[in-house]
Amino acid sequence: MYNISSELTTLNQNYGLVGFEQNDGYIFYGDLKLNHKYNNISLKNDLYISMFVPFSYPNELPIVKDITKKIDSEFHKNKNDILCLACDAEMYLDLKTREDVTISDFIERFLLPYVYSYTYYKKYSKVPFGDREHGILGIIDFYKDYFKLDDRHITLQFLKYMAFEKYRGHNLCLCKSGKKLRNCHGIDIITLIEKVGINNILSDYNMYLEVMKDIKQQEKRKRMAEYKIIQQKKRLEYYLFPPKSPFEVSISKFYERYIK
């Protein structure tokens, strides 16, 4: 297991972070300095953060919080000012593939690029590295890109398969290529299960189902509200303009009101 205490000096000298041991990990505080260049564009910024790193890192991911609320809430930021650096699956896949992974890897690979991206966004009103949707749709798009698919529905079938089925290489691949898994997306599935873990994949799949359920309920409530408005208008029209006997109106009005 990774020994966090061995990196305390490095984190303090390189990033200005001071760490304190807790029951289940370290909590770091500091004013993180950005001074980076991308595509010949140099940017500087600073962000005062707290970062919780579990003792089980990288099997559990750090949690970074914007203490001074400097990052705009609409820019990939979760509740309680926790930064949404990337989807968990993407970070697990990157960090757990590396040999001798350190907390510095996490900072360099995800935290500093996030601060750079935000600084770039505030200056140029766009992001430098491309942008996924925030929340579950962005997570699904990560899996879609990972499997090199064009369809979110097929991507979800991959997640469902990994979460609930036992891998069998002789099965036909879910991408509809007609090939067996072992000759198509099999190695990608095995790698995800190994690096990301079935529980995390299942969590992402269930999160998608919950979000879609909420969206359908919202759409249903919207349709009901619209229906009620229509019915209220009809009742009001009936009250203000009660229907007349066809013998009291012209033929055109009769046709419009009672036949058309």
C-alpha atoms as a printed R data frame, in Angstrom:
    type eleno elety resid chain resno       x       y       z
1   ATOM     1    CA   MET     A     1   0.000   0.000   0.000
2   ATOM     2    CA   TYR     A     2   1.198   3.513  -0.797
3   ATOM     3    CA   ASN     A     3   2.932   5.289   2.123
4   ATOM     4    CA   ILE     A     4   1.654   8.867   2.216
5   ATOM     5    CA   SER     A     5   4.054   9.973   4.951
6   ATOM     6    CA   SER     A     6   7.021   9.427   2.614
7   ATOM     7    CA   GLU     A     7   5.787  12.256   0.368
8   ATOM     8    CA   LEU     A     8   4.944  14.910   2.946
9   ATOM     9    CA   THR     A     9   8.147  16.913   2.385
10  ATOM    10    CA   THR     A    10   7.765  16.829  -1.397
11  ATOM    11    CA   LEU     A    11   4.145  18.015  -1.232
12  ATOM    12    CA   ASN     A    12   5.147  20.897   1.027
13  ATOM    13    CA   GLN     A    13   8.130  22.007  -1.043
14  ATOM    14    CA   ASN     A    14   6.595  21.586  -4.509
15  ATOM    15    CA   TYR     A    15   2.979  22.589  -3.866
16  ATOM    16    CA   GLY     A    16   2.912  24.446  -0.543
17  ATOM    17    CA   LEU     A    17   0.699  21.794   1.073
18  ATOM    18    CA   VAL     A    18   0.861  20.938   4.759
19  ATOM    19    CA   GLY     A    19  -0.528  17.552   5.804
20  ATOM    20    CA   PHE     A    20  -2.072  16.317   9.037
21  ATOM    21    CA   GLU     A    21  -2.767  12.675   9.760
22  ATOM    22    CA   GLN     A    22  -6.345  11.618  10.507
23  ATOM    23    CA   ASN     A    23  -7.965   8.298  11.348
24  ATOM    24    CA   ASP     A    24  -8.380   7.134   7.761
25  ATOM    25    CA   GLY     A    25  -6.006   9.380   5.793
26  ATOM    26    CA   TYR     A    26  -4.260  12.728   5.527
27  ATOM    27    CA   ILE     A    27  -5.845  16.143   5.177
28  ATOM    28    CA   PHE     A    28  -3.706  18.687   3.320
29  ATOM    29    CA   TYR     A    29  -4.102  22.473   3.266
30  ATOM    30    CA   GLY     A    30  -2.296  25.045   1.199
31  ATOM    31    CA   ASP     A    31  -2.304  27.773  -1.422
32  ATOM    32    CA   LEU     A    32  -1.727  25.812  -4.617
33  ATOM    33    CA   LYS     A    33   0.201  27.872  -7.173
34  ATOM    34    CA   LEU     A    34  -0.336  27.556 -10.917
35  ATOM    35    CA   ASN     A    35   2.407  28.628 -13.320
36  ATOM    36    CA   HIS     A    36   1.977  26.457 -16.404
37  ATOM    37    CA   LYS     A    37   2.118  26.675 -20.184
38  ATOM    38    CA   TYR     A    38  -0.065  24.853 -22.719
39  ATOM    39    CA   ASN     A    39   0.152  25.476 -26.472
40  ATOM    40    CA   ASN     A    40   2.466  28.422 -25.769
41  ATOM    41    CA   ILE     A    41  -0.101  30.073 -23.469
42  ATOM    42    CA   SER     A    42   1.309  30.654 -19.975
43  ATOM    43    CA   LEU     A    43  -1.125  31.187 -17.120
44  ATOM    44    CA   LYS     A    44  -0.738  31.910 -13.428
45  ATOM    45    CA   ASN     A    45  -3.241  31.508 -10.637
46  ATOM    46    CA   ASP     A    46  -3.552  30.277  -7.078
47  ATOM    47    CA   LEU     A    47  -6.200  28.260  -5.285
48  ATOM    48    CA   TYR     A    48  -6.426  27.704  -1.544
49  ATOM    49    CA   ILE     A    49  -7.533  24.110  -1.115
50  ATOM    50    CA   SER     A    50  -8.026  21.278   1.305
51  ATOM    51    CA   MET     A    51  -7.288  17.798   0.013
52  ATOM    52    CA   PHE     A    52  -8.199  14.586   1.783
53  ATOM    53    CA   VAL     A    53  -6.060  11.604   0.748
54  ATOM    54    CA   PRO     A    54  -7.150   8.177   2.051
55  ATOM    55    CA   PHE     A    55  -4.490   5.789   3.322
56  ATOM    56    CA   SER     A    56  -5.736   3.370   0.654
57  ATOM    57    CA   TYR     A    57  -4.808   5.720  -2.227
58  ATOM    58    CA   PRO     A    58  -4.912   5.010  -5.194
59  ATOM    59    CA   ASN     A    59  -7.612   2.424  -4.446
60  ATOM    60    CA   GLU     A    60  -9.586   5.398  -3.121
61  ATOM    61    CA   LEU     A    61  -9.314   8.831  -4.690
62  ATOM    62    CA   PRO     A    62  -8.437  12.139  -3.021
63  ATOM    63    CA   ILE     A    63 -11.170  14.728  -2.448
64  ATOM    64    CA   VAL     A    64 -10.242  18.354  -3.166
65  ATOM    65    CA   LYS     A    65 -12.239  21.280  -1.808
66  ATOM    66    CA   ASP     A    66 -12.177  24.943  -2.832
67  ATOM    67    CA   ILE     A    67 -11.872  26.553   0.600
68  ATOM    68    CA   THR     A    68 -12.229  30.182  -0.481
69  ATOM    69    CA   LYS     A    69 -14.993  29.427  -3.032
70  ATOM    70    CA   LYS     A    70 -12.890  30.931  -5.816
71  ATOM    71    CA   ILE     A    71 -14.076  28.556  -8.541
72  ATOM    72    CA   ASP     A    72 -17.431  29.482 -10.101
73  ATOM    73    CA   SER     A    73 -20.146  27.025  -9.088
74  ATOM    74    CA   GLU     A    74 -21.121  26.314 -12.707
75  ATOM    75    CA   PHE     A    75 -17.585  25.206 -13.630
76  ATOM    76    CA   HIS     A    76 -17.412  21.466 -12.835
77  ATOM    77    CA   LYS     A    77 -17.926  21.867  -9.125
78  ATOM    78    CA   ASN     A    78 -19.936  19.535  -6.905
79  ATOM    79    CA   LYS     A    79 -21.761  20.154  -3.652
80  ATOM    80    CA   ASN     A    80 -19.849  21.546  -0.677
81  ATOM    81    CA   ASP     A    81 -17.320  23.192  -3.046
82  ATOM    82    CA   ILE     A    82 -15.733  19.850  -3.974
83  ATOM    83    CA   LEU     A    83 -13.941  20.083  -7.299
84  ATOM    84    CA   CYS     A    84 -15.017  17.781 -10.128
85  ATOM    85    CA   LEU     A    85 -11.567  17.147 -11.593
86  ATOM    86    CA   ALA     A    86 -12.584  14.245 -13.845
87  ATOM    87    CA   CYS     A    87 -14.837  11.221 -13.579
88  ATOM    88    CA   ASP     A    88 -13.646   8.627 -11.053
89  ATOM    89    CA   ALA     A    89 -13.236   5.897 -13.678
90  ATOM    90    CA   GLU     A    90 -10.891   8.101 -15.700
91  ATOM    91    CA   MET     A    91  -8.753   8.887 -12.652
92  ATOM    92    CA   TYR     A    92  -8.624   5.267 -11.468
93  ATOM    93    CA   LEU     A    93  -7.649   4.099 -14.934
94  ATOM    94    CA   ASP     A    94  -4.844   6.659 -15.183
95  ATOM    95    CA   LEU     A    95  -3.422   6.402 -11.673
96  ATOM    96    CA   LYS     A    96  -3.631   2.644 -11.161
97  ATOM    97    CA   THR     A    97  -1.925   2.012 -14.499
98  ATOM    98    CA   ARG     A    98   1.170   3.891 -13.276
99  ATOM    99    CA   GLU     A    99   4.014   2.219 -11.422
100 ATOM   100    CA   ASP     A   100   4.943   3.723  -8.032
101 ATOM   101    CA   VAL     A   101   2.047   6.172  -8.178
102 ATOM   102    CA   THR     A   102   2.267   9.207  -5.878
103 ATOM   103    CA   ILE     A   103   0.014  12.032  -4.749
104 ATOM   104    CA   SER     A   104   2.122  14.292  -6.950
105 ATOM   105    CA   ASP     A   105   0.861  12.253  -9.914
106 ATOM   106    CA   PHE     A   106  -2.703  13.077  -8.909
107 ATOM   107    CA   ILE     A   107  -1.874  16.787  -8.564
108 ATOM   108    CA   GLU     A   108   0.024  16.982 -11.850
109 ATOM   109    CA   ARG     A   109  -2.401  14.821 -13.843
110 ATOM   110    CA   PHE     A   110  -5.721  16.202 -12.582
111 ATOM   111    CA   LEU     A   111  -5.608  19.056 -10.062
112 ATOM   112    CA   LEU     A   112  -3.255  21.490 -11.814
113 ATOM   113    CA   PRO     A   113  -4.827  20.891 -15.261
114 ATOM   114    CA   TYR     A   114  -8.199  21.653 -13.662
115 ATOM   115    CA   VAL     A   115  -6.913  24.984 -12.278
116 ATOM   116    CA   TYR     A   116  -5.289  25.779 -15.628
117 ATOM   117    CA   SER     A   117  -8.503  24.941 -17.479
118 ATOM   118    CA   TYR     A   118 -10.543  27.178 -15.163
119 ATOM   119    CA   THR     A   119  -8.045  30.052 -15.499
120 ATOM   120    CA   TYR     A   120  -8.099  29.661 -19.282
121 ATOM   121    CA   TYR     A   121 -11.902  29.578 -19.263
122 ATOM   122    CA   LYS     A   122 -12.143  32.815 -17.254
123 ATOM   123    CA   LYS     A   123  -9.776  34.549 -19.669
124 ATOM   124    CA   TYR     A   124 -10.958  33.176 -23.028
125 ATOM   125    CA   SER     A   125 -14.520  31.940 -22.285
126 ATOM   126    CA   LYS     A   126 -13.671  28.429 -23.463
127 ATOM   127    CA   VAL     A   127 -11.730  25.445 -22.161
128 ATOM   128    CA   PRO     A   128  -8.356  24.401 -23.589
129 ATOM   129    CA   PHE     A   129  -8.555  20.593 -23.412
130 ATOM   130    CA   GLY     A   130 -12.081  19.908 -24.626
131 ATOM   131    CA   ASP     A   131 -15.046  19.601 -22.318
132 ATOM   132    CA   ARG     A   132 -17.486  16.882 -21.316
133 ATOM   133    CA   GLU     A   133 -20.899  17.487 -19.841
134 ATOM   134    CA   HIS     A   134 -21.004  17.828 -16.083
135 ATOM   135    CA   GLY     A   135 -22.445  14.932 -14.092
136 ATOM   136    CA   ILE     A   136 -23.520  11.488 -15.219
137 ATOM   137    CA   LEU     A   137 -23.690  12.300 -18.948
138 ATOM   138    CA   GLY     A   138 -20.027  13.293 -18.864
139 ATOM   139    CA   ILE     A   139 -19.222  10.033 -17.061
140 ATOM   140    CA   ILE     A   140 -21.050   7.992 -19.695
141 ATOM   141    CA   ASP     A   141 -19.222   9.920 -22.408
142 ATOM   142    CA   PHE     A   142 -15.896   8.938 -20.819
143 ATOM   143    CA   TYR     A   143 -16.833   5.273 -21.164
144 ATOM   144    CA   LYS     A   144 -18.071   5.936 -24.706
145 ATOM   145    CA   ASP     A   145 -14.734   7.497 -25.652
146 ATOM   146    CA   TYR     A   146 -12.803   4.737 -23.888
147 ATOM   147    CA   PHE     A   147 -14.575   2.017 -25.883
148 ATOM   148    CA   LYS     A   148 -14.458   4.166 -29.062
149 ATOM   149    CA   LEU     A   149 -18.228   3.979 -29.484
150 ATOM   150    CA   ASP     A   150 -20.680   6.422 -31.048
151 ATOM   151    CA   ASP     A   151 -23.775   5.383 -29.098
152 ATOM   152    CA   ARG     A   152 -24.532   6.043 -25.415
153 ATOM   153    CA   HIS     A   153 -27.085   3.221 -25.339
154 ATOM   154    CA   ILE     A   154 -24.485   0.640 -26.419
155 ATOM   155    CA   THR     A   155 -22.057   2.150 -23.900
156 ATOM   156    CA   LEU     A   156 -24.606   1.519 -21.149
157 ATOM   157    CA   GLN     A   157 -24.862  -2.095 -22.289
158 ATOM   158    CA   PHE     A   158 -21.114  -2.410 -21.683
159 ATOM   159    CA   LEU     A   159 -21.491  -0.990 -18.154
160 ATOM   160    CA   LYS     A   160 -24.396  -3.322 -17.420
161 ATOM   161    CA   TYR     A   161 -22.420  -6.303 -18.703
162 ATOM   162    CA   MET     A   162 -19.360  -5.467 -16.558
163 ATOM   163    CA   ALA     A   163 -21.489  -4.833 -13.474
164 ATOM   164    CA   PHE     A   164 -23.700  -7.927 -13.623
165 ATOM   165    CA   GLU     A   165 -22.183 -10.524 -15.969
166 ATOM   166    CA   LYS     A   166 -19.120 -12.722 -15.751
167 ATOM   167    CA   TYR     A   167 -16.672 -12.037 -18.559
168 ATOM   168    CA   ARG     A   168 -16.635 -14.734 -21.222
169 ATOM   169    CA   GLY     A   169 -14.391 -14.120 -24.186
170 ATOM   170    CA   HIS     A   170 -16.335 -16.380 -26.537
171 ATOM   171    CA   ASN     A   171 -19.489 -14.221 -26.271
172 ATOM   172    CA   LEU     A   172 -20.287 -11.877 -29.124
173 ATOM   173    CA   CYS     A   173 -19.124  -8.327 -28.502
174 ATOM   174    CA   LEU     A   174 -21.752  -5.845 -27.370
175 ATOM   175    CA   CYS     A   175 -20.689  -3.308 -29.996
176 ATOM   176    CA   LYS     A   176 -22.471  -5.374 -32.692
177 ATOM   177    CA   SER     A   177 -19.264  -5.923 -34.660
178 ATOM   178    CA   GLY     A   178 -20.016  -9.631 -34.993
179 ATOM   179    CA   LYS     A   179 -16.666 -10.493 -33.403
180 ATOM   180    CA   LYS     A   180 -16.139 -12.371 -30.164
181 ATOM   181    CA   LEU     A   181 -15.331 -10.309 -27.094
182 ATOM   182    CA   ARG     A   182 -11.775 -11.610 -26.889
183 ATOM   183    CA   ASN     A   183 -11.140 -10.367 -30.428
184 ATOM   184    CA   CYS     A   184 -12.880  -7.011 -30.015
185 ATOM   185    CA   HIS     A   185 -13.457  -5.066 -26.759
186 ATOM   186    CA   GLY     A   186 -12.446  -7.854 -24.402
187 ATOM   187    CA   ILE     A   187  -9.124  -6.381 -23.273
188 ATOM   188    CA   ASP     A   188 -10.817  -3.011 -22.672
189 ATOM   189    CA   ILE     A   189 -13.426  -4.662 -20.429
190 ATOM   190    CA   ILE     A   190 -10.805  -6.633 -18.491
191 ATOM   191    CA   THR     A   191  -8.687  -3.512 -17.970
192 ATOM   192    CA   LEU     A   192 -11.643  -1.472 -16.683
193 ATOM   193    CA   ILE     A   193 -12.721  -4.191 -14.269
194 ATOM   194    CA   GLU     A   194  -9.158  -4.502 -12.969
195 ATOM   195    CA   LYS     A   195  -8.332  -0.800 -12.656
196 ATOM   196    CA   VAL     A   196 -11.706   0.828 -11.967
197 ATOM   197    CA   GLY     A   197 -13.438  -2.023 -10.142
198 ATOM   198    CA   ILE     A   198 -16.866  -3.577 -10.523
199 ATOM   199    CA   ASN     A   199 -18.338  -1.607  -7.608
200 ATOM   200    CA   ASN     A   200 -17.383   1.737  -9.177
201 ATOM   201    CA   ILE     A   201 -18.707   0.680 -12.569
202 ATOM   202    CA   LEU     A   202 -21.952  -0.473 -10.951
203 ATOM   203    CA   SER     A   203 -22.197   2.852  -9.104
204 ATOM   204    CA   ASP     A   204 -21.886   4.776 -12.373
205 ATOM   205    CA   TYR     A   205 -24.509   2.570 -14.023
206 ATOM   206    CA   ASN     A   206 -26.960   2.975 -11.127
207 ATOM   207    CA   MET     A   207 -26.338   6.729 -11.058
208 ATOM   208    CA   TYR     A   208 -27.345   6.938 -14.702
209 ATOM   209    CA   LEU     A   209 -30.552   4.996 -14.025
210 ATOM   210    CA   GLU     A   210 -31.433   7.283 -11.113
211 ATOM   211    CA   VAL     A   211 -30.794  10.448 -13.129
212 ATOM   212    CA   MET     A   212 -32.879   9.146 -16.051
213 ATOM   213    CA   LYS     A   213 -35.663   8.236 -13.609
214 ATOM   214    CA   ASP     A   214 -35.625  11.763 -12.184
215 ATOM   215    CA   ILE     A   215 -35.668  13.275 -15.687
216 ATOM   216    CA   LYS     A   216 -38.694  11.161 -16.675
217 ATOM   217    CA   GLN     A   217 -40.509  12.170 -13.490
218 ATOM   218    CA   GLN     A   218 -39.759  15.841 -14.182
219 ATOM   219    CA   GLU     A   219 -41.047  15.474 -17.743
220 ATOM   220    CA   LYS     A   220 -44.203  13.790 -16.426
221 ATOM   221    CA   ARG     A   221 -44.785  16.590 -13.909
222 ATOM   222    CA   LYS     A   222 -44.253  19.136 -16.689
223 ATOM   223    CA   ARG     A   223 -46.823  17.439 -18.921
224 ATOM   224    CA   MET     A   224 -49.318  17.295 -16.044
225 ATOM   225    CA   ALA     A   225 -48.789  20.989 -15.327
226 ATOM   226    CA   GLU     A   226 -49.327  21.844 -18.993
227 ATOM   227    CA   TYR     A   227 -52.479  19.704 -19.069
228 ATOM   228    CA   LYS     A   228 -53.855  21.483 -15.999
229 ATOM   229    CA   ILE     A   229 -53.246  24.881 -17.620
230 ATOM   230    CA   ILE     A   230 -55.102  23.780 -20.758
231 ATOM   231    CA   GLN     A   231 -58.038  22.514 -18.688
232 ATOM   232    CA   GLN     A   232 -58.154  25.736 -16.684
233 ATOM   233    CA   LYS     A   233 -58.257  27.743 -19.925
234 ATOM   234    CA   LYS     A   234 -61.114  25.610 -21.225
235 ATOM   235    CA   ARG     A   235 -63.100  26.076 -18.016
236 ATOM   236    CA   LEU     A   236 -62.501  29.820 -18.144
237 ATOM   237    CA   GLU     A   237 -63.609  30.005 -21.779
238 ATOM   238    CA   TYR     A   238 -66.734  28.009 -20.947
239 ATOM   239    CA   TYR     A   239 -67.506  30.403 -18.103
240 ATOM   240    CA   LEU     A   240 -66.895  33.573 -20.152
241 ATOM   241    CA   PHE     A   241 -68.287  32.295 -23.434
242 ATOM   242    CA   PRO     A   242 -70.840  29.559 -22.706
243 ATOM   243    CA   PRO     A   243 -71.843  27.487 -25.748
244 ATOM   244    CA   LYS     A   244 -74.927  28.696 -27.571
245 ATOM   245    CA   SER     A   245 -77.681  26.753 -29.213
246 ATOM   246    CA   PRO     A   246 -76.839  26.106 -32.877
247 ATOM   247    CA   PHE     A   247 -80.053  27.929 -33.790
248 ATOM   248    CA   GLU     A   248 -78.743  31.135 -32.184
249 ATOM   249    CA   VAL     A   249 -75.493  31.326 -34.170
250 ATOM   250    CA   SER     A   250 -74.572  31.545 -37.794
251 ATOM   251    CA   ILE     A   251 -73.854  28.434 -39.800
252 ATOM   252    CA   SER     A   252 -70.098  29.257 -39.882
253 ATOM   253    CA   LYS     A   253 -69.982  29.687 -36.083
254 ATOM   254    CA   PHE     A   254 -71.971  26.505 -35.632
255 ATOM   255    CA   TYR     A   255 -69.523  24.583 -37.809
256 ATOM   256    CA   GLU     A   256 -66.490  26.077 -36.008
257 ATOM   257    CA   ARG     A   257 -67.846  25.424 -32.511
258 ATOM   258    CA   TYR     A   258 -69.603  22.074 -32.846
259 ATOM   259    CA   ILE     A   259 -68.240  20.253 -35.865
260 ATOM   260    CA   LYS     A   260 -64.697  21.414 -36.594
